[in-house]
Amino acid sequence: MSNTIPHAVHLPGDEHIKHVPLTALSKLSPYSALTLSIVLVVLFLLKQYIIEAFLLKRLYGSKYTQLDDTNRRGFVNHHIAGATKLIILVVAVYPFINVAFRYAVLNDPYARGSKVTLGDVLVVCTQILVGMYIFELVYRVKISHISSMHHIGTIMVAQAAIAISLNLTREKDASIEFILCTVWGAFDIVCELLPHIAIILYRLYPTNHLFLSRLFCFAFATTLFGTISETLVIFYLFGSLWSQWQLAFKIVTPILHCAFSATQLHGSRIFYLMWKKQVSMLEGGIGGLEAGLIGVAAEEEEEGKGKPENSSATLVDGHAEVTRSSVHLPSKGK
């Protein structure tokens, strides 16, 4: 019995998601391990022979070369993660919107007359996102428990969504589970792209407190708004498809979403603190700087619990040193 179903009747609006046909996600699904391996090899080659070898040195000069190993790896990772998410956003926006919210199904062609389907593109983009998170887990010197759980959870959920689609006889909700995962991924990419840029700019302009205060304020607002919007969309879709979910997904999906949302809200809190610290440094001069150092001390206390370093919850290592160097404080024996 074939795993694919001919093109379904295309229904508009809300009715579309409720009548997504049970179909194989892509002809590439059985080759997910090969796709993921290629992604990891490409990321390594880019990092080893382009980004670290000469690109960042030419772009940023001493601002890059003077970073210690921990901060340098974080700086490189933000470039890789930001660029990867931007590529996924450009490539996947068309198939995602059409499959999740419009009229298309996964086995529709990506372009008229093309053998590549919308499902092919979404599966490949899923593996690119997974590969990016695996690369970060392996490459970074320090990564918090919160970031680790977020990345590991994303990796396992995405891979499971593809794996269960290989047995459609048992997994009757495989197609809608994958589409729900693409919604998670879309919000993750859109809302966490700015935080990557924010941390890169923070490294480049550590003493421009007015600019950084506005940047961190915007990052806080976008991550918070993104988390709230994601929750509304996810639970709307989840509720609309309630009768189609198997019991396991009815239990696991809300738990997973709450865990992801908690991570994102924690990231928003970090950007809020960084925003307020920049404002204090602007308003108070030396006093503001000392207030900022108090904030850094509080952040460093949190290291024992796991300092957030994922894109939406990043405190740059050595932040206190960068802050102290922006204004020469009188020696107090510290």
N, C-alpha and C positions, 0 to 999 in steps of 0.2 A: 504493500500500500504506500503510495507516494506521500511524502511529508508536505508537499506543496499543494495549494489550492489555486485554481485559476483566479484571475483578477475578480475581486468581489464587487458587488454593487456599491458605488461610491455614494455615501450619504453625507449630508451637510452637518456642520456644527456639532452639537452635543451627541447627535445620533451616530456620528462616525465612530467615536471612541467606544461606544457601547456595542458596535457590531464589527469590531476588528476581527478578520478571519483568523482561525488557527492555522498558521503556516510556518514553514521554515523561515528563520530570520534571514538567512543568506546562504548561498552555496559555499561561502568561505567559513561558515561556522565550524565545520569539522577540522579546519586548518588554523584554528585560533592560536594554538601553541606556536606554530610557525610564524604567524603574523606578529605575535608578541615578541618572539625572538628577534625578528627583523627590526622591530621598533627599538628594542634595547641596544642592538648592535649599532644602529644609526645614531642613537643618542650618545653612545660611547665615542664613536668616531667624531661626531661634531664637537663634543666636549674636549677630547684629547688633542685633535689636530687642527681645530679651527678656533673655538672659543677660548680655551686656555692658552693655546700656542701663540696666538697673535691678535685675535679680534679685540678682546677687552683691553689689552695693553695699548693698542692703537686708539681705541675709542676714549679711554679714561686716563691713560698715562699713570702718573704716580698715585692717583686716587685709588687705583686698582692694585698696583704692585706693592703698595705699602700696607695693604691689609694682611693680617695674620692668616694662617691657614684656615682656621674655623670660619672667620668672616669672609674670606675669599671664596670658600666653597658655598657658603650661603648666597653670596653675591652672584656667583655663576649659576647656582640653581634657580634663583629668581629669574634670570634671563632665559634659561631653558624652559622653565615652567610657563612663564609669561608668553614666550614665542610659541610654544606648543599649544597652549590654550587658544591663542589667537588664530593659529592655523586650523584647529578643530572648529572654531566658531565660524570661520569663513566657509569651510568645506561642508560642514554638517547642518548649517542653518536651514538650507532649502529642504533636504529630506526630513529633518526633524519636524519642522512646522507642518509640512504636508502630511506626514504620517500621523503625528500626534493630534493635530487640530483641524486639518482640512479634509481632503478627499482621497488621498493616496493610501495604498497598502504597501507592505514591505517589498513585495516582489514586482512592483511597478518599476519601469526603467528610469534611471537617473536623468537621462535625456532622451529625446525622441530617437528611436532606432538604436539606442545603446544597449549593449549586453550587460552593462553594470546596472545593478538595481539600487533602489533607495536603501534596502536592507544591507547590501554590500558596503555602502559608504558608512552607514551607522555602525556596523560591526567593526570595521577597520578603525573608525574614530574612537570607538570604545576601547579597543586594544591600545591605541596611541595614548589615551588618557591613563589607562592602567599602567602602561610602560613608563610613563612619566612619573607616576607615584612610586613605582618600584625603584626607579632610578634615584629618586630623592631619598628613599629609605636607606639605600645602600651608600649613596655618595656623601650625604651630609655627616659631619663629625658629630654634631649634637642635634637631637630631635626630641621633642617633648613626648610624654606619654599620650597627651591629648592628640597631637599631630599623628603619632604612630597609629593610634586606634582609628582615627579618621581615615588615614590612607589604607590601612589594612582592611577596614570595613568596606571602603569603596572598591578595592581590588576584589574582595571575595564576592560581593554582591554582583558586580559587573560580570565576573567570570561565571558565577552560578546562573545568571540570567541567560547567558549564551549556552551553557552546558545543558540546561534543562530543555532547551529548544530542540535538542537532538533526539528527544524521545517524546514526540507529541501524542503518542498513544496514552501515556500516563499523565503527562503534564498538560492539562487542558487550558491552563492560563499562561502558557509560556509567552505568547505574543504580547499580551497586555502587560505582563511583568517586565518584559524588555522595554516596552514603550514607557512605562513608569520610570524605569531606570534612566532612560534618555532624558526625561524631565528633570530628574535629580542632577544628572550630568550637565544639562544646559544651565541650570541655575548656578551650579558649582563653577562653571567656566565664566559665565557673565559676571557674577558677583565677586569672584575672587581674582579677576584679571587686574583690577585697579590696585588691590593690595600689593601685588608683585611690583607694579610700577612705583607705588608709594615707597616701598622699602629701598628700591634702587635709587630713587631720587633722594631719599633720606641719607643714603651713603654718600651721594655726590655733593649734597648741599647741607651738611650737618649744622651750619651756623645761621642759615636763613630761616629764622624762627617764624616769621610772618607767613612765608610760603608753606612751611611744614605744618603750621597750625591749620591753615586752610585745607591742605592736602589730607591731613589725618582726620579732620572733621568730615570731609567729603567721603573718605574711605569708611569711617564709622557709619555715616548715614546710609551709604549704598549697601554695605554688608547687612546692616540691620533691616533695611527695607527689603533686601533680597531674601533674607531668611523668612520674614513675615509673608512675602508674596509666594515664596516656594511652599510654605506650609499650607496656605490657602489653596493653591493650585493642586498640590499633591493630594490633599484630603478631599478636594472636590472630585478629582478623578477617581480616587480610591473609593469614595462613597458611591459615585455613579456606577462603578463596576462591582459593587458589593456582592451581588448574586453570582458573579462569575468567578470569584476568588475561591480557591480551596482553603480549607481551615487553616493550614500552616501559614499561608500568606496573610490571612486575616489577622493572625496573631503577630507575625514577625514584622510585617511592613510598618505598622505604627511605631513599634519599638525602635526599628532602625531609623525611621525618620526623626524621632525624638532625640536619638543619639547624635545624628548628624546636625540637627538644629542646635543642640546644646554646644557642640563644638563651634558652630558658626557664631552663636551668641557670645561665646567666650572670646572669639576673635574680635567681635564688635567692641566688647568691653576693653580689650587691649588697645584698640585704636582710639577709643574714648580717652583712656588714660594718657596715651601719647599726645593726643590733641590738647588736653588740659595742661599737660606739662609744658608744651610749647607756648601756650597762652601765658602761663605763669612766668616763663622765662622772658617773654615779651614785656609783660606789664611790670615785673618787679626788678629787672636788671639783675644785680647780684643776688638780691633776696629771692627773685624768681628762680634763679639758677639753683640756689640751695633748695628751694621747694622741689625743683625738678630732680635734684639728687636724692631727696627723700623718696620721691616716686620711684626712682631707679632702685633704691634699697628695698622698697616694698616688692618691686618686681623680682629682684634677686632672691628675696626670701621665698618667692614662689617657685624658684628653680627646683627645689626639693620635690615639689609636686609635679614638676614637668613644665618647663617654660615653653609656651606656645610658639611654634616656629612654622606652622603651615601658612599658606598664603593669606588666609584671612585672620590669622592669629599670630603675627610674627613680632617678636621683640629681638632686635638685632643683638647678637653677642658682642660684648664690649661696649654696650650703649653708654654705660657710665663714663668710660674713658673718653668717648667722643664728646659727651656733654661737658665733661670737665675741661677738655681742651679748648672749648669754644670761648671761655672767659678765664683769665688767669686769676685764680682765687688766692688770697693771702694764705700762707702756710699756717695750719692749725695743728700740726703734728700728726696729720692723718696720712 
